[in-house]
């Protein structure tokens, strides 16, 4: 038979995929980021959320199609390699693939520095103990330890963390809607204030936060080799994940805004850990403690998922000679890529030393992420022509991906108007990845040529 019962027992279904998708997105950065968005734009932030939701629907479809066409852990690396395996650019296919994979990996130095900083700030605010650096170090080490023991352990813990993260956010929203709080009853007028009139400049300024509210769904796709029936479970799990995130975000946002008017409490809504102050206003010190617990669970959950997914991209590149061979090694019992996971943990820590602003790190990371999505949409369109005979267990019409490119470029234009230096920074990070990979692949190709010539002479 094609797949044994034992194999099935070691693999995950759509709940694991949904947990991976939600586990990254429902992070401390989105906890803090969403409140910052409501604080700056008021209830009109819903338009930024709608744009972010739309882009990530395109992402869901594109990654599901490509991951089920090429069901390997390498994700963006594997897609690029396959996309340029033939045709006029096939000679550069290996370098493009290694560059895309490495640049995507580098993004997460910014992403998870932002996440670790948000979670650590919340814990310092809640407990009054230690420093952000101390909490960041502890969170990274704990998530690293969990992931050294395999994907099943990681995803089991992730499901528990996701339940805590979702439960606390929904609780905050419901405390506002029901009036069971220390502030007062829910007021529709607070919501209407943010829409009369709509301040589009403020909405455009928080487009990155609306996008960030969903970003990272595709983290489920590097788990494709560990998934049963990926053609069904990958898109199903990701769709359930994004709808869960949307519902939870709206319940929390509109529930809280109805009792704490962002128009008169902007300072409460902004900063690295506004969820602690807001929960304290609503539910007193127990609420602040609960928000602190949720922030810790959110950060640990996000970093946990990242350690389950991102090192496998590095491992996949190393297995095929696109990265140093050391990073291809995995533990024989737990099937975890230990060297790649440890290196990723080091990467996550570096930007923490350069910036302590969560929103600043989010904005910088979002640029690279948006550029990566444009690349993925373009690949999906290209492969309709170049790989038309490859089986597609899941697919959507190509014009949808063209819509994804246009919407993503719109966000880059309006969200970074006046701050195009961040786009330059994103492009610079991508170029670093491509330069490293081009040099490494060129060196390995030269060595392979030398060995082949030597063998021929013998």
C-alpha positions as CSV (number, residue, x, y, z in Angstrom):
1,X,0.0,0.0,0.0
2,X,1.1,3.6,-0.7
3,X,1.1,4.8,2.9
4,X,1.2,2.6,6.0
5,X,-0.9,3.0,9.1
6,X,2.3,3.9,10.9
7,X,3.0,6.6,8.4
8,X,-0.5,8.0,8.9
9,X,-0.1,8.0,12.6
10,X,3.0,10.1,12.3
11,X,1.3,12.7,10.1
12,X,-1.0,15.6,10.8
13,X,-4.4,16.4,9.3
14,X,-6.2,19.7,8.7
15,X,-6.4,20.6,12.5
16,X,-2.6,20.5,12.6
17,X,-2.4,22.7,9.5
18,X,-5.0,25.1,11.0
19,X,-3.0,25.2,14.2
20,X,0.2,26.0,12.4
21,X,-1.5,28.7,10.4
22,X,-3.2,30.3,13.4
23,X,-0.3,29.7,15.7
24,X,2.0,32.0,13.8
25,X,-0.6,34.7,13.0
26,X,-2.2,34.9,16.4
27,X,1.0,36.3,17.8
28,X,1.9,39.1,20.3
29,X,2.8,41.3,17.3
30,X,-0.8,40.9,15.9
31,X,-2.2,41.4,19.5
32,X,-0.3,44.6,19.8
33,X,-0.4,45.5,16.1
34,X,-4.2,45.3,15.9
35,X,-4.7,47.6,18.9
36,X,-2.2,50.0,17.4
37,X,-4.3,50.0,14.2
38,X,-7.6,50.6,16.0
39,X,-5.9,53.4,18.0
40,X,-4.6,55.2,14.9
41,X,-7.5,54.8,12.5
42,X,-10.4,54.0,14.9
43,X,-13.1,51.7,13.6
44,X,-12.0,52.6,10.0
45,X,-9.1,50.2,10.6
46,X,-11.6,47.6,9.4
47,X,-10.7,48.7,5.8
48,X,-7.0,47.9,6.4
49,X,-8.1,44.5,7.8
50,X,-10.2,43.9,4.7
51,X,-7.2,44.6,2.4
52,X,-5.0,42.3,4.6
53,X,-7.6,39.5,4.5
54,X,-7.9,39.8,0.7
55,X,-4.1,39.6,0.1
56,X,-3.8,36.6,2.4
57,X,-6.7,34.8,0.6
58,X,-4.6,35.1,-2.6
59,X,-1.6,33.8,-0.6
60,X,-3.7,30.8,0.7
61,X,-4.7,29.8,-2.8
62,X,-1.2,30.3,-4.4
63,X,0.7,28.5,-1.6
64,X,-1.9,25.6,-1.5
65,X,-1.6,25.2,-5.3
66,X,2.2,25.2,-5.4
67,X,2.7,23.1,-2.3
68,X,0.4,20.4,-3.5
69,X,2.0,20.4,-7.0
70,X,5.4,20.0,-5.4
71,X,4.9,18.4,-2.0
72,X,8.3,19.0,-0.4
73,X,9.3,20.9,2.7
74,X,11.3,23.5,0.8
75,X,8.4,25.8,0.1
76,X,9.4,29.0,-1.7
77,X,12.8,27.5,-2.5
78,X,11.2,24.4,-4.0
79,X,8.6,26.4,-5.9
80,X,11.3,28.6,-7.5
81,X,13.5,25.6,-8.3
82,X,10.7,23.9,-10.1
83,X,9.5,27.0,-11.8
84,X,12.9,27.6,-13.4
85,X,13.9,23.9,-14.0
86,X,13.6,24.4,-17.7
87,X,13.5,27.1,-20.3
88,X,15.8,30.1,-21.0
89,X,16.5,30.7,-17.3
90,X,17.2,27.1,-16.3
91,X,20.9,27.7,-16.0
92,X,20.1,30.3,-13.3
93,X,17.4,28.2,-11.8
94,X,19.4,26.8,-8.9
95,X,20.7,30.3,-8.0
96,X,17.3,31.8,-8.1
97,X,15.8,29.1,-6.0
98,X,18.6,29.3,-3.4
99,X,18.3,33.1,-3.4
100,X,14.6,33.1,-2.9
101,X,14.8,30.5,-0.1
102,X,17.6,32.3,1.7
103,X,16.0,35.7,1.4
104,X,12.7,34.3,2.8
105,X,14.7,32.8,5.7
106,X,16.3,36.1,6.4
107,X,13.0,37.9,6.6
108,X,12.3,36.1,9.9
109,X,15.3,37.7,11.6
110,X,13.0,40.8,11.5
111,X,9.7,39.0,11.9
112,X,10.5,37.1,15.0
113,X,12.6,39.8,16.6
114,X,9.4,41.9,16.4
115,X,7.4,38.9,17.8
116,X,9.9,38.2,20.6
117,X,10.1,41.9,21.5
118,X,6.3,42.2,21.7
119,X,5.9,39.1,23.9
120,X,8.8,40.0,26.1
121,X,7.5,43.6,26.6
122,X,4.2,42.2,27.6
123,X,5.8,39.9,30.2
124,X,7.9,42.7,31.6
125,X,4.8,44.9,31.9
126,X,2.8,42.1,33.5
127,X,5.3,40.7,35.9
128,X,7.7,43.6,36.5
129,X,10.4,41.0,36.4
130,X,13.5,40.9,34.3
131,X,14.3,42.7,31.0
132,X,13.1,42.2,27.4
133,X,16.4,40.6,26.5
134,X,16.0,38.1,29.3
135,X,12.4,37.2,28.3
136,X,13.3,37.0,24.6
137,X,16.2,34.6,25.4
138,X,13.9,32.4,27.5
139,X,11.2,32.3,24.9
140,X,13.6,31.4,22.1
141,X,15.3,28.7,24.1
142,X,12.0,27.1,25.2
143,X,10.6,27.0,21.6
144,X,13.9,25.7,20.4
145,X,13.9,22.9,23.0
146,X,10.3,21.9,22.0
147,X,11.2,21.6,18.3
148,X,14.2,19.4,18.9
149,X,11.7,16.6,19.7
150,X,9.9,16.4,16.4
151,X,6.8,17.8,14.6
152,X,4.2,15.8,16.5
153,X,5.4,17.2,19.9
154,X,5.6,20.7,18.4
155,X,2.0,20.6,16.9
156,X,0.5,19.1,20.1
157,X,1.8,21.9,22.2
158,X,0.8,24.4,19.4
159,X,-2.9,23.3,19.6
160,X,-2.9,24.1,23.4
161,X,-1.2,27.5,22.9
162,X,-3.6,28.4,20.1
163,X,-6.6,27.6,22.4
164,X,-5.2,30.0,25.0
165,X,-4.5,32.7,22.5
166,X,-7.9,32.6,20.9
167,X,-9.8,32.3,24.2
168,X,-8.2,35.4,25.8
169,X,-8.8,37.6,22.8
170,X,-12.4,36.6,22.4
171,X,-12.9,37.0,26.1
172,X,-11.7,40.7,25.9
173,X,-14.1,41.3,23.1
174,X,-17.0,39.7,24.8
175,X,-16.3,41.6,28.1
176,X,-16.9,44.7,26.1
177,X,-20.0,43.6,24.2
178,X,-21.7,42.2,27.3
179,X,-20.8,45.0,29.7
180,X,-19.0,42.6,32.1
181,X,-16.1,44.9,32.6
182,X,-14.9,47.8,34.8
183,X,-15.4,50.5,32.2
184,X,-19.0,50.5,31.3
185,X,-21.6,49.4,28.7
186,X,-20.9,49.0,25.0
187,X,-21.5,52.2,23.0
188,X,-22.2,52.1,19.2
189,X,-21.4,55.8,19.0
190,X,-17.7,55.0,19.7
191,X,-17.7,52.8,16.6
192,X,-19.5,55.3,14.5
193,X,-17.0,58.0,15.5
194,X,-14.2,56.3,13.6
195,X,-16.3,56.2,10.4
196,X,-17.6,59.7,10.3
197,X,-15.8,60.8,8.3
198,X,-13.3,58.2,7.3
199,X,-9.7,59.4,7.6
200,X,-8.1,57.6,4.7
201,X,-4.7,58.9,5.5
202,X,-4.8,57.2,8.8
203,X,-6.2,54.0,7.2
204,X,-3.3,54.0,4.6
205,X,-0.8,54.5,7.4
206,X,-1.9,51.2,9.1
207,X,-2.3,49.1,6.0
208,X,0.8,47.2,7.0
209,X,-0.8,46.4,10.4
210,X,-4.0,45.2,8.6
211,X,-1.9,43.0,6.4
212,X,0.1,41.8,9.4
213,X,-3.1,40.7,11.2
214,X,-3.1,37.7,8.9
215,X,0.4,37.3,7.6
216,X,2.1,33.9,7.9
217,X,-0.6,31.5,6.9
218,X,1.8,29.9,4.5
219,X,3.8,28.6,7.4
220,X,1.6,25.5,7.2
221,X,3.0,24.6,3.8
222,X,6.5,23.5,4.7
223,X,4.7,20.8,6.7
224,X,3.3,19.3,3.5
225,X,5.5,16.1,3.7
226,X,4.2,15.6,7.3
227,X,0.5,16.0,6.2
228,X,-2.1,13.4,5.3
229,X,-3.8,14.0,2.0
230,X,-2.2,17.5,1.5
231,X,-4.4,18.3,-1.6
232,X,-7.4,18.5,0.7
233,X,-5.9,19.2,4.2
234,X,-3.5,22.1,3.3
235,X,-6.1,24.5,1.8
236,X,-8.9,23.4,4.2
237,X,-6.7,23.9,7.3
238,X,-5.4,27.3,6.0
239,X,-9.0,28.5,5.1
240,X,-10.3,27.5,8.6
241,X,-7.2,29.3,10.0
242,X,-7.8,32.6,8.2
243,X,-11.5,32.7,9.0
244,X,-10.8,32.0,12.7
245,X,-8.3,34.8,12.7
246,X,-10.8,37.2,11.1
247,X,-13.6,36.4,13.5
248,X,-11.4,36.6,16.5
249,X,-9.9,39.9,15.5
250,X,-13.3,41.5,14.8
251,X,-14.8,40.3,18.1
252,X,-11.9,41.6,20.1
253,X,-11.6,44.9,18.2
254,X,-15.2,46.0,18.1
255,X,-15.9,44.7,21.5
256,X,-13.1,46.6,23.1
257,X,-13.6,49.8,21.0
258,X,-17.3,49.9,22.2
259,X,-16.2,50.6,25.8
260,X,-12.7,52.2,25.4
261,X,-13.1,54.9,22.7
262,X,-9.9,55.0,20.6
263,X,-10.6,58.6,19.7
264,X,-10.0,59.7,23.3
265,X,-7.7,56.9,24.4
266,X,-5.1,56.7,21.6
267,X,-2.2,56.4,24.0
268,X,-3.7,53.4,25.6
269,X,-4.0,51.6,22.2
270,X,-0.5,52.3,21.0
271,X,3.0,51.0,22.0
272,X,4.7,47.7,22.3
273,X,2.2,46.0,24.6
274,X,-1.1,47.9,24.7
275,X,-3.1,44.7,25.3
276,X,-1.8,44.7,28.9
277,X,-3.2,48.2,29.7
278,X,-6.4,47.5,27.9
279,X,-7.1,44.2,29.6
280,X,-6.3,45.9,32.9
281,X,-8.9,48.7,32.2
282,X,-11.5,46.1,31.3
283,X,-10.9,43.4,33.9
284,X,-8.5,44.8,36.5
285,X,-5.3,43.1,37.6
286,X,-6.6,39.6,36.8
287,X,-7.3,40.8,33.2
288,X,-3.8,42.3,32.8
289,X,-2.3,39.0,34.1
290,X,-4.5,37.0,31.7
291,X,-3.4,39.2,28.8
292,X,0.2,38.7,29.8
293,X,-0.4,34.9,29.8
294,X,-2.0,35.2,26.3
295,X,0.9,37.3,25.1
296,X,3.4,34.7,26.4
297,X,1.4,31.9,24.8
298,X,1.2,33.9,21.5
299,X,4.9,34.6,21.3
300,X,5.8,31.0,22.3
301,X,3.3,29.6,19.8
302,X,4.5,31.8,16.9
303,X,8.2,31.1,17.5
304,X,7.3,27.4,18.0
305,X,5.7,27.2,14.6
306,X,8.5,29.1,13.0
307,X,11.0,26.6,14.4
308,X,8.8,23.8,13.0
309,X,8.7,25.3,9.5
310,X,11.5,27.7,8.6
311,X,14.5,25.4,9.4
312,X,13.0,22.8,7.1
313,X,13.4,25.3,4.2
314,X,17.1,25.6,5.1
315,X,17.3,21.8,5.5
316,X,15.8,21.2,2.1
317,X,18.3,23.6,0.4
318,X,21.2,21.9,2.2
319,X,20.0,18.4,1.1
320,X,20.3,19.5,-2.5
321,X,23.7,21.3,-2.2
322,X,22.3,24.8,-2.2
323,X,23.4,25.4,1.4
324,X,26.3,23.9,3.4
325,X,25.8,20.1,4.0
326,X,25.9,20.5,7.8
327,X,22.4,22.0,7.7
328,X,20.9,18.9,6.0
329,X,21.4,16.8,9.1
330,X,18.3,15.7,11.2
331,X,18.0,13.8,14.4
332,X,17.5,10.1,13.5
333,X,14.7,9.5,16.1
334,X,12.9,12.9,16.1
335,X,13.4,13.8,12.5
336,X,14.1,17.3,13.5
337,X,16.7,19.4,11.6
338,X,18.8,20.4,14.6
339,X,21.6,22.4,13.0
340,X,19.1,24.4,10.8
341,X,16.9,25.0,13.9
342,X,19.8,26.3,16.0
343,X,21.0,28.6,13.3
344,X,17.5,30.0,12.9
345,X,17.3,30.7,16.6
346,X,20.5,32.7,16.3
347,X,19.1,34.7,13.3
348,X,15.9,35.5,15.3
349,X,18.0,37.1,18.1
350,X,20.2,39.5,16.0
351,X,17.7,42.3,15.1
352,X,16.6,42.6,18.7
353,X,19.9,44.2,19.4
354,X,19.3,46.9,16.7
355,X,15.7,48.0,17.4
356,X,13.2,47.8,20.3
357,X,10.2,49.0,18.4
358,X,7.6,46.4,17.5
359,X,5.9,48.5,14.9
360,X,9.2,49.5,13.3
361,X,10.3,45.9,13.0
362,X,6.8,44.9,11.6
363,X,7.0,47.6,8.9
364,X,10.5,46.5,7.9
365,X,9.6,42.9,7.8
366,X,6.3,43.5,5.9
367,X,8.2,44.9,2.9
368,X,10.2,41.8,2.3
369,X,7.1,39.6,2.9
370,X,5.0,41.6,0.4
371,X,7.8,41.3,-2.2
372,X,8.0,37.5,-1.5
373,X,4.2,37.3,-2.1
374,X,4.5,39.1,-5.5
375,X,7.2,36.5,-6.4
376,X,4.9,33.6,-5.4
377,X,1.9,35.0,-7.4
378,X,4.1,35.5,-10.4
379,X,5.4,31.9,-10.1
380,X,1.9,30.5,-9.9
381,X,1.0,32.3,-13.1
382,X,4.2,31.3,-14.9
383,X,3.8,27.7,-14.1
384,X,0.3,27.6,-15.7
385,X,2.3,27.8,-19.0
386,X,5.6,26.1,-18.2
387,X,4.2,23.3,-16.0
388,X,0.7,22.8,-17.5
389,X,1.0,19.0,-17.4
390,X,1.9,18.8,-13.7
391,X,-1.0,17.5,-11.6
392,X,-2.7,20.2,-9.5
393,X,-4.6,18.6,-6.5
394,X,-5.7,22.2,-5.8
395,X,-6.0,25.2,-8.1
396,X,-7.8,28.5,-8.8
397,X,-7.9,30.6,-12.0
398,X,-4.8,32.5,-12.9
399,X,-6.4,36.0,-13.0
400,X,-6.9,35.6,-9.2
401,X,-3.1,35.7,-8.8
402,X,-2.9,38.8,-11.1
403,X,-5.3,40.5,-8.7
404,X,-3.1,39.5,-5.8
405,X,-0.1,41.2,-7.4
406,X,-2.0,44.4,-8.0
407,X,-3.4,44.5,-4.5
408,X,0.1,43.8,-3.0
409,X,1.7,46.6,-5.1
410,X,-1.1,49.0,-3.9
411,X,-0.2,48.3,-0.3
412,X,3.5,48.9,-1.0
413,X,2.6,52.2,-2.7
414,X,0.2,53.6,-0.1
415,X,1.5,52.1,3.1
416,X,5.1,53.2,2.5
417,X,4.4,56.6,1.0
418,X,7.1,58.9,2.4
419,X,9.0,55.9,3.9
420,X,10.3,54.2,0.8
421,X,13.6,53.7,2.6
422,X,12.0,50.7,4.2
423,X,11.3,49.3,0.7
424,X,15.0,49.8,-0.1
425,X,15.8,48.0,3.2
426,X,13.6,45.1,2.2
427,X,15.2,44.8,-1.3
428,X,18.6,45.0,0.4
429,X,17.8,42.1,2.7
430,X,16.6,40.1,-0.4
431,X,19.8,40.9,-2.2
432,X,21.9,39.7,0.7
433,X,20.2,36.3,0.4
434,X,20.7,36.2,-3.4
435,X,24.3,37.2,-3.2
436,X,25.2,34.6,-0.6
437,X,23.3,31.8,-2.4
438,X,24.7,32.8,-5.8
439,X,28.3,32.6,-4.5
440,X,27.6,29.3,-2.7
441,X,25.9,27.6,-5.6
442,X,28.7,28.9,-8.0
443,X,31.4,27.4,-5.7
444,X,29.6,24.0,-5.4
445,X,29.0,23.9,-9.2
446,X,32.7,24.6,-9.8
447,X,33.7,21.8,-7.4
448,X,31.3,19.4,-9.1
449,X,32.8,20.3,-12.5
450,X,36.3,19.7,-11.1
451,X,35.3,16.3,-9.7
452,X,33.7,15.3,-13.0
453,X,36.7,16.4,-15.0
454,X,39.0,14.5,-12.6
455,X,36.9,11.4,-12.9
456,X,36.9,11.6,-16.7
457,X,40.7,11.9,-16.8
458,X,41.0,8.8,-14.6
